[in-house]
Amino acid sequence: MNDFELQRDLRALRGPRAPSADLWPRIAAGIDAESARRSTRVPRRWLPLGIAAALALAMGTGIALLAIEQPSRSDMAEVPLSVREQIERARELALTGDPRLASAEVVIDTATGELEQALQQQPDAVFLVGLINRTHAQRRKLARLGMHAG
């Protein structure tokens, strides 16, 4: 077969052709059989247990995250320190440990006080609560660094 014959045969295939058999009855029967099989399927026994386990895991994770994110009541009960008290605290920390940690603690205390004042002025500002949580996390990180430094 040469190129000329091949091109002629390909042109002949271009025209419309009717299928040799009607395919729709077999397709419809297959769809009906599949839907009948699905409707008579018995639910598996492990499905409710899997759903219950997933819900328990999600609730446990949510509770754990809430416990981590919320500041402890002792942190919330702290009275804001005056500037003089903050300077005295920084001096004590500088004498006992790294002075860079002392200055960082003063900055974090000041930021926490300012954020709490802003939250009192705008109690509906959710972003302020997030910022307060971040400053508490920074304070905990600073405390860990101070324990390792001393």
KAPEGI-V374346 format. One record per pair of residues at least 24 apart in sequence whose C-alpha atoms are under 10 Angstrom apart, sorted by the first residue. I is the first residue (numbers start at 1). J is the second residue. If there is no record, write none. Layout:
I/J, I/J
This chain:
68/133, 68/137, 69/130, 69/133, 69/134, 69/136, 69/137, 70/129, 70/132, 70/133, 70/136, 71/132, 71/133, 71/134, 71/136, 71/137, 72/136, 75/136, 76/116, 76/136, 79/113, 80/109, 80/110, 80/112, 80/113, 80/114, 80/116, 81/106, 81/109, 81/110, 81/113, 82/110, 82/113, 83/109, 83/110, 86/110, 93/146, 96/146, 96/150, 97/146, 97/147, 97/149, 97/150, 98/145, 98/146, 98/149, 98/150, 101/142, 101/143, 101/145, 101/146, 101/149, 102/142, 102/146, 104/138, 104/139, 104/142, 105/138, 105/139, 105/142, 105/143, 108/135, 108/136, 108/138, 108/139, 108/142, 109/135, 109/136, 109/139, 111/135, 112/136, 112/139
